[in-house]
């Protein structure tokens, strides 16, 4: 009597449908992971941009505070001619597109007087192409045609104006350029943060609020 030999067990492979299904699942998981990664990257870019913007704003405010709180009632000369002006604040001067201001500040660090300049510095502020710019001159007394060094302080600025405190009142125009105001109020309008105001005490006082 013949006996039937048992069949050998061969490993069973994947069918085409199973392979396709696995590829589809893998593609879906890959797309989901890519979307999550892109979201993380975008959030990081937004966070870095906001951090950089806040740092720019803080640097600008610190520079403004340093300059205004160290303002001194020092007149300047142009081409050797003495002027009685110590604080100029007029719209559109210094080629500004809005408010502007010009004065002399002390405290320009010159260790041991090694540099060929004093510790006094003529500085100005203006609005140009939506940038708040700081203008500086090497010497308080200059000649016609002396170009200042220009440092952009703050971008995305749409408006720049000033008010001045004198005799217990805030003034929108400074009509006594031969003296310093007791305080200055800076108003900046930014594209992203709206209106920002800071006040700085001048002359013998210090600090801001």
C-alpha positions as semicolon CSV with decimal commas, in nm:
position;residue;x (nm);y (nm);z (nm)
1;X;0,000;0,000;0,000
2;X;0,139;0,335;-0,107
3;X;0,159;0,607;0,154
4;X;0,143;0,980;0,062
5;X;0,445;1,178;0,167
6;X;0,359;1,491;0,361
7;X;0,414;1,819;0,175
8;X;0,705;2,030;0,282
9;X;0,607;2,359;0,446
10;X;0,741;2,644;0,233
11;X;0,751;3,004;0,365
12;X;0,463;3,203;0,226
13;X;0,556;3,539;0,062
14;X;0,365;3,869;0,057
15;X;0,107;3,917;-0,203
16;X;0,115;4,221;-0,430
17;X;-0,184;4,368;-0,248
18;X;-0,010;4,339;0,088
19;X;0,302;4,508;-0,048
20;X;0,099;4,793;-0,194
21;X;-0,092;4,835;0,132
22;X;0,233;4,850;0,328
23;X;0,370;5,113;0,090
24;X;0,056;5,323;0,128
25;X;0,075;5,308;0,508
26;X;0,445;5,399;0,502
27;X;0,375;5,693;0,268
28;X;0,100;5,823;0,496
29;X;0,324;5,799;0,800
30;X;0,607;5,972;0,613
31;X;0,380;6,258;0,504
32;X;0,250;6,300;0,859
33;X;0,602;6,307;0,999
34;X;0,709;6,560;0,731
35;X;0,412;6,783;0,811
36;X;0,497;6,775;1,181
37;X;0,862;6,853;1,104
38;X;0,765;7,145;0,881
39;X;0,540;7,280;1,153
40;X;0,822;7,261;1,406
41;X;1,060;7,437;1,165
42;X;0,807;7,714;1,091
43;X;0,735;7,767;1,460
44;X;1,106;7,787;1,531
45;X;1,155;8,043;1,251
46;X;0,867;8,254;1,384
47;X;1,003;8,234;1,739
48;X;1,353;8,332;1,627
49;X;1,216;8,625;1,427
50;X;1,015;8,749;1,726
51;X;1,316;8,712;1,956
52;X;1,534;8,905;1,710
53;X;1,268;9,176;1,678
54;X;1,238;9,218;2,055
55;X;1,617;9,234;2,085
56;X;1,624;9,504;1,815
57;X;1,357;9,702;1,999
58;X;1,539;9,670;2,333
59;X;1,869;9,785;2,179
60;X;1,700;10,086;2,022
61;X;1,535;10,188;2,349
62;X;1,860;10,143;2,541
63;X;2,044;10,363;2,291
64;X;1,775;10,632;2,308
65;X;1,784;10,628;2,687
66;X;2,162;10,649;2,698
67;X;2,173;10,945;2,461
68;X;1,888;11,150;2,606
69;X;1,977;11,101;2,971
70;X;2,333;11,219;2,896
71;X;2,233;11,525;2,693
72;X;2,427;11,838;2,786
73;X;2,352;12,208;2,716
74;X;2,649;12,249;2,486
75;X;2,630;12,477;2,184
76;X;2,792;12,373;1,858
77;X;2,977;12,561;1,588
78;X;2,938;12,526;1,214
79;X;3,233;12,654;1,008
80;X;3,364;12,820;1,323
81;X;3,054;13,032;1,381
82;X;2,910;13,000;1,731
83;X;2,542;12,920;1,767
84;X;2,317;12,948;2,072
85;X;2,133;12,628;1,982
86;X;2,178;12,331;2,214
87;X;1,866;12,127;2,131
88;X;1,703;12,120;1,787
89;X;1,377;11,935;1,736
90;X;1,184;12,000;1,418
91;X;0,991;11,784;1,174
92;X;1,175;11,694;0,856
93;X;1,516;11,833;0,955
94;X;1,819;11,605;0,899
95;X;1,635;11,483;0,586
96;X;1,385;11,305;0,809
97;X;1,048;11,182;0,682
98;X;0,887;11,274;1,016
99;X;1,016;11,402;1,348
100;X;1,384;11,460;1,421
101;X;1,610;11,581;1,699
102;X;1,970;11,697;1,732
103;X;2,176;11,761;2,048
104;X;2,508;11,693;2,219
105;X;2,556;11,418;2,473
106;X;2,835;11,344;2,719
107;X;2,976;11,009;2,823
108;X;3,123;10,902;2,489
109;X;3,384;10,671;2,632
110;X;3,741;10,774;2,552
111;X;3,970;10,580;2,787
112;X;4,265;10,788;2,898
113;X;4,185;11,043;2,624
114;X;4,380;10,822;2,388
115;X;4,151;10,895;2,094
116;X;4,172;11,229;1,918
117;X;3,829;11,343;2,029
118;X;3,647;11,448;2,342
119;X;3,383;11,258;2,536
120;X;3,116;11,484;2,388
121;X;2,925;11,359;2,085
122;X;2,675;11,530;1,859
123;X;2,388;11,292;1,789
124;X;2,064;11,309;1,595
125;X;1,763;11,091;1,524
126;X;1,547;11,077;1,215
127;X;1,303;10,855;1,027
128;X;1,416;10,735;0,686
129;X;1,258;10,462;0,472
130;X;1,071;10,320;0,772
131;X;1,389;10,302;0,979
132;X;1,471;10,497;1,291
133;X;1,829;10,610;1,231
134;X;2,090;10,745;1,472
135;X;2,327;11,005;1,329
136;X;2,660;11,077;1,494
137;X;2,949;11,312;1,424
138;X;3,308;11,264;1,531
139;X;3,328;11,620;1,667
140;X;3,052;11,846;1,806
141;X;3,180;12,135;1,592
142;X;3,176;12,060;1,221
143;X;3,216;12,225;0,884
144;X;2,966;12,241;0,602
145;X;2,943;11,912;0,415
146;X;3,056;11,690;0,704
147;X;2,857;11,371;0,665
148;X;2,745;11,189;0,980
149;X;2,778;10,822;1,051
150;X;2,434;10,664;1,013
151;X;2,326;10,366;1,222
152;X;1,983;10,206;1,161
153;X;1,835;10,139;1,505
154;X;1,486;10,011;1,440
155;X;1,302;9,887;1,131
156;X;0,932;9,880;1,035
157;X;0,878;10,227;1,181
158;X;0,594;10,418;1,015
159;X;0,590;10,730;1,235
160;X;0,828;10,909;1,474
161;X;0,732;11,207;1,687
162;X;0,849;11,385;2,003
163;X;0,703;11,591;2,287
164;X;0,893;11,805;2,533
165;X;0,833;11,877;2,901
166;X;0,885;12,230;3,026
167;X;0,721;12,437;3,299
168;X;0,497;12,150;3,410
169;X;0,352;12,105;3,063
170;X;0,407;11,880;2,761
171;X;0,474;12,066;2,436
172;X;0,450;11,929;2,083
173;X;0,700;12,186;1,952
174;X;1,031;12,292;2,102
175;X;1,053;12,669;2,068
176;X;1,353;12,737;2,294
177;X;1,650;12,568;2,123
178;X;1,897;12,750;2,350
179;X;1,807;12,520;2,640
180;X;1,729;12,157;2,711
181;X;1,381;12,035;2,794
182;X;1,330;11,872;3,131
183;X;1,210;11,554;2,962
184;X;1,143;11,413;2,618
185;X;0,866;11,178;2,512
186;X;0,935;10,956;2,211
187;X;0,643;10,807;2,018
188;X;0,713;10,535;1,761
189;X;0,452;10,365;1,546
190;X;0,561;10,017;1,439
191;X;0,405;9,791;1,180
192;X;0,395;9,494;1,416
193;X;0,367;9,640;1,767
194;X;0,162;9,953;1,707
195;X;0,238;10,267;1,907
196;X;0,519;10,266;2,163
197;X;0,599;10,559;2,392
198;X;0,899;10,619;2,616
199;X;0,988;10,916;2,832
200;X;1,340;11,023;2,921
201;X;1,454;11,276;3,179
202;X;1,725;11,517;3,071
203;X;1,963;11,773;3,219
204;X;2,056;11,697;3,580
205;X;1,805;11,414;3,611
206;X;1,835;11,055;3,492
207;X;1,628;10,755;3,413
208;X;1,310;10,690;3,208
209;X;0,957;10,567;3,247
